Amino acid sequence: LAIQKQVGIVLSSLVVLMLFRIGLIVHSRHAGLAAALLYALSPVPLPFMSTGSVEPLFVFLLMAWAWGMAEGVAGQRRWGFVLAGVAVGLASLTRATLLYYLPLVMLMALVMRRQQPAARSAWNGLLLTHAIGIGMIAPFLLRNLLSFGLPAISTGAGVAFYNGHHALTWGFDPGYFGVAFDFGILGREGATHLDLGTDRALLGAGQRVLASYDFLFAAKLYAIKLLSFLFVGNLEWVAPVAELRSWRVVLICLSVITLSRLRREPALLLIAGSVLFQVAAHIPVLYSHRYSVVALDAPLALLAGIGAVTVLQHGSSRARIFVTAVVLAAVAFGVVVANTAQVLQVNVDGTAHITVMDRDRAGLRLSAGPGAMVIGPGRVRTTAGAAEIDVDLTNEATEVGRTYLLALEASGSTGKGTGWL
C-alpha cells in the first residue's frame, strides 16, 4: 500500500506537468500555467492523489491521452496519436466507463474529416488513436463474451446501476447515510456483488426498480445526483463542502468560456466531450464523490485555465468585470447552499417498508459511549460534536436478508427533528 501511494503521488505530479504542456500546445504558456495551478492548488482531487485505489492511475492515463492528442494534432506527430491510443486503451481498462466513449469518437472523426477538409489529417490521427484504444480492449471483450456471454471488461455495472436507483438512498453510496448495501439477498448464497450471476441479477433488479418509478420521481433522483456530481453534495465528508464546491464552481464557470474554441481545436473538443460523456454515464449509477473527481477535475482545470487566460488577454474591461462578477456570485451562492440547505436524508417514506419495532423512549435500553452521557430512561445528553450511543436490540425479532434502519426521534435546543443511525 505504501508503494501504491508513492506511485500515486508521482503520477499526480506528472498530471500537473501534462496540464501545463497541453495548455501550452492548444493555447499559450499562460494557459498551461493557469491549468496546472488550478489543478495543483485545488482541494478537490487532493485526498485522492495518494490513495491505493485506481484514481491516480486513471487521471494520469486520461491526461496522457489528452497530451498525446494535443501533440499529434499540433505538430502532426504520429507518436502522439499512438501514445494517446495506448493511454486511452489502458484508461478504459482502469475505469470502464470511458470504453463507451471510444466508438463515439471514431464516428465523430469520420464525420468531421469530411466537414473540415483542412483538419483532415488531424481527424485521421484521432481516428487512429481510438482505433488503437478499441483494439487493446477488444481481446478482453471477446474473451469475456465467449467465456461468460458478457461483452464487457468486468462486472460491477449491475451493482452500480441497482444502487444508483435505490430510493432509500437517492442513488447515493449508502455510506453517506450510515447504512449498508442490501444486495446480498439477490445473489446466490456466498457470492459477492461482483459475481457474474449476482451482477446480472442486480442489473435486472435495477431496471425493474427504475421502471416502477413515475417520471417526476426519476427526474428528481437524477437531478439530485447530477447537481451533486457537478457541484459536490452537501453530505460529502472528505473536506468542507463549501470549499470543494467553490473550486468546482470556478472551474465550470471558466470552462464555459472555452466552448467557442472547441470546433477549431479537435483535441480540445474530444477532451470537453469526455467531460460531458462521463457526466451522462455516471448519473444512472451509484453516486460517489470520488467518481466525479477522476472524471471531471483535470479536464475542467485545462478548460478553465484556457478560459481564464482568454478573458484576461482578449476580453474587454467590461467582459472581465462581468466574468468576475458571475464567478463570485456563483461561488457565494454555492457557499450559502452548503451552509444553509437541508442535508439529504434517507427516503424511508418513499420506500416500501414495514415497522418491526416502535417503542417509547422509556422502553429503550441505551448505553452511551464517547461524546454522550445517559441522564435517564431513554434520555441521553451529548457532550461532544459526535456521540456514540448503543441501542440494545438483541431481544428483537430480526430476519436474515432484510435491511434494518433505526430511526430515533430527538429533541434538543435547536428544536425537534429525526436522527438517522
N, C-alpha and C positions, 0 to 999 in steps of 0.2 A: 504493500500500500504506500509506503514512503517513497519508493521509486516511482510509482504511478503518479503521485502528487508532484514530484520533482519534474517529471516529464510534462505534466500538465502546465506547470509554471513556464517551462521553456517554450512549449507550443503557444501558450497565450502571449508570451513576449514576442514571438515571431509574428503573431497576428497583428500586433501593433505596427511592426515594420512593414508588413504587407499592405496594411491600410494606407500607410504613407506612400508606398510605391504605386498603388493603384490610383490614389488621388492625384499623384504627380502625372501619371500617364494620361488619364482621361480628362484632366482639367489643368492643374497647376501645382507648383510646390506648396503654395499656401493652402490649397485644398487638401493635399496629402497630410500636411501638418495638422490642419483642423480635424480631419477624420481620425488621425492617430490619437490626438489629445482627447477628443470626445469619447473615444473608447477606453483609453488608458485611465482617464480620470473618473469614469463612470462607476458609481457604486453598484450598478445593476449586475454586470457579469462577474464582479469581484469574488463573491462567495463560491463561484463555480470554476474558477481558474485553476485551483489546486486540488480538485477532487480526484478520486479514483474511478470516477464514472466516465461516460463517453463524451461529456460536454466539451472539455478542452480539445479532444481529438476531432470531434465533428466541426467545431468552429474553425479549427486550423485547416481542415480539408475544404471547408466551404470557402474560406478566403484564398486558399491555394487555387481553387477552381476559378475564382474571380480574378486573381492575379494572372494566371495563365491566359485567360481570355483577353484581359487587357493588353498583355504583352503581344499576343498573337494578332489582335486587331490593329493596335497602334503601329507595330513595326513589321507586320506580315511575317512574324516569326513562327514557323511551323512547330518548333519545340514548345512554344507557349500553348498552342492548341492541344498538343499531345499531353503536356503536363496537366492542363485543365481537365482533359478527358480522364486521365488516371485518377486525379483528385476527386472528381465528381463520382466516379465509379466506387472508389473507396468510401466516400462520404455516404453514398446510398447504402453501402453495406454496414455502415456505422449507425445511421438513423434512417430507416427505410422510407419515411415519408417523402424524402427527396426523389426516390425512384420514379414516382409517377409524374414528376415534372419533366423528366428527360424526353419522353416521346412528344410532349407538347412543344418543347424547344425545337426538336427536329422538324416538326410540322411548321412551326413559325419560321424556321430558317429556309425551308423550301418555298414558303410564300414570299418572304422578304427579299430573297435573292432575285426574284422577278420584279418586285416593286421598286427595289433600289439597285439598279444595274451598277452604279458607281461603287457600291459597297458589296458587290457580289463575291469578291474574294474573301472578304471578312465573314460573310454568312456561310461560305463554303467551309471555311476553317471552323466555324462554330458547329456546323453540321458534323464535321469530322470529330470534334470534341465530344459531342454527345453520343455519337455512334460508338466511340471508344468506351464511354461510360456504360452504355447498354450492353456492349459486347463483354465487358467484365462481369456484369450482373447475370447475363443470360445463362451461363452454365449452372448457377445456383438455382435460378428459376426453373430450368429444365429438369434438373436433378430432383428438386422437390415436387415438381409436377408428376414425374414418373414414379417416384417413390411413395408419395403421400397424396397425390391428386390435388396438391395445393401450390399454385404458381406464385409463390411468394418467397421472400428471403427467409423469413422466420415467422413464428407465431407471435401473438401479442395484440393483433388488431382486434380480436374478439373481446378481450377483457377491456381494452381501451374504449371500444365502442359501447359496450354494455354499461360500464361505469360512467361514460360520458353522457348517458341519457338517464342516469339514476335520479329519480325525482326527489328522493330523500336528501341528496347532497347537491342538487342542482347541477350534476355532472362534474363536480369538483372531486379532487382527491379527498377521500374520507378523512385523511389525517387533519385537514383544516378544521374539521368539526369534532375531532377526538373520537370518531367512530371507526369501525373496521370494515374492510371489504366483505361482502356477503355472497361471493360467487361460488363458495365451496360446494353448495348443495347441487349446483348444476353440472358438475363434472363427476366422473366415475370415482369411486372411493379410493382415496390415497393419491389421486392425481393432482398436479399443480395447475394453476391457471394457464400455464404455457404448454400443457399437454395438448396434443393436436385435437383430440376429441373434445376436450373442455373448451378450447379456443373456438371451435365451430359452434358448440352449444351456446357459448356466451354471445357470439356474433348473432346467432339466430334469435336468442332471447332479447338482445338489444334492439334488433329490428322489430320484433313484436311489441316491445315497450314503446318504441317511437311511433309505431302505427296506432297505438292506443291513445296517444295524446291528441288533444284538439289543437288546432293551428295556433291559437293565441298562447297556449302554454309552451308549445315547442318554440315559438318565436321568442318568448320571454327567456326560456332556458338558453337559447343560442345567443341572445343579446347580452345576457349576463356574462357568459363565457367570452364573447367577443370583446366586450369592454375590459374585462379582466386580463385577457391575453394581450391587448394593446397597451393598457394603461395601469396594469397591476391591480389585483383585487384587494379590498380592504382587509382580508383575512391573512395576508402574507406575513410570514414570521421571520424571514431571513434578514430584514433590515426595516427601518421605519418606512411605512408605506408612502408617506408624503415625499420623502427623498427619492425613492425609486420611481414614483410616478412623475415627479418633476423632470427627471432626466429623460424619461420616455416621451413626455410631452414636448420637450425641447427638440429631441431627435425627430419626432414625427412632423412637427411644425416646419422645421428647416428642410426636411426631406421633400416636402410638398413643392418647395421652390425648384428642386432639381427635375421635376417631371417634364419641364419644357425641353430639357436636353436629351431625353431618353431616345427619341427617334433618331437623333444624329449620332448616338453612341451605342452601337449594338451590344457591347459587353455590359454597359451600364443598364441597358434595357432588360437584359436577362437577369442581372442581379436584382433589380427592382421587381421583376416578375417573380423571382423566387420568394421575395418577401410576401407578396400577395398570395402566392400559392400556398406557402407554409401557413399563413393565417387561415385560409379557407380549409386546408387539410386538417388543422387541429381543432376547429370549432366543434365538429361532431364527436370528438373523442374526449377522454378524460382530461380535465384541466389541471395543470400543474405549472407553477410559475417558471420552473426551470426549462420547460419545453419552449416557452416564449423567448427566454434569454438566448438559447442556442440558435433559434430560428431568426430572430429579429435584430439583436443589438449591434452586431458587427456590420451587417449590410446597412442598417439605418445610420450608423456612425459615418459610413462612407458617403451616403446620400446627403446627410445633414451637413457634413463638412463642405461638400461642394456647394450646397445651398447657401450656407453662411458666407462663403467667400464670394459667391455670385452676387449676393446683395451688397456686400461691402465694396466690391470692386466695380460693379456695373450698375448698381441701383442708385437712384437719386436720393437726396437727403430725406425727402418725404417718404420714399419707399423704405428706407432704413428705419425711420421713426415708426412707420406703420407696422413693419415686421416685428420690431422690438416690442411694441405695444401689444400686438396679438400674442406673441410668445409669453410675455409677462402675465397677461390676463389669463391665458390658458393654464399657466403654472399656478397662479393664485387660485383659480377655480379648483384645480386638482388638489391643492393643499387643503382647501376648505372641505371638499368632499371627503378627503382622507381623515380629517379630524372631527367631522360632524355627522357624516352619514351613518345610518344604522348598519351594523355589521350583519352580513348574511347569516341566517340561522337555518338549521336543518328543517326540511319541509315535511314535518310529521303529518300535519293535517292534509297535505296533498298526496299522501302515500297510503296505500291500503295497509291497515294495521289493526291490531286488537290490543286491548288493555289487559295485561296479565296481572297487574298489581296496582292498587290505588289505596294509599294509606294516608291517614292524618299524620302530621309530623311527629306527634307524640308517640305514635306507634312505630317509628323508625328507630333502629339500633344504629347509632353513629359512633364513630371514633375519629378523633382529629389527629392529623399528622402535622408536619411543619407548616407554619403560617396560619394555624387555626386552633381554636380552643372551644371545647364543649362547655356550654353555660346552662344547660337544662335539657329536658326531654325534647329531642328533635331540634334543638337550638344550638347553633354554632356561631361563634364570632371570629371573623378573620383578623389576623394580626399582621398580615403582610400582603403584598400585591398579589401573590399566588398562594393558594392554600390547598392542602391535601386533606380530603375528607373521605373516610371509608364508610360505605353504607352496607350493612350486613344483609345479604340476600341468600345466605346459604340454605335457608329452610324454604325458599320459594320454589315452586314447580317450574322447571325450565325444560326446554326440549332441544335436542341436538339439531343443528341445521337452521335454526331461527336466528335472526338478528335482533338483539335487545337494545333498547335505548332507554336510559334513565333520565327522566325529566323532573327536576326539583324546582318548586316554586319558592323564590327567595324574596325577602324584603330587606330593605336597608335604608340608609339615609337618603339615597337618591330615588326612593320610591319602590314600587313593586314590579317585579319582572320575572322572567323564566330563565333559569340557567341550565345549560345542557351539558351533560357529562357523558 
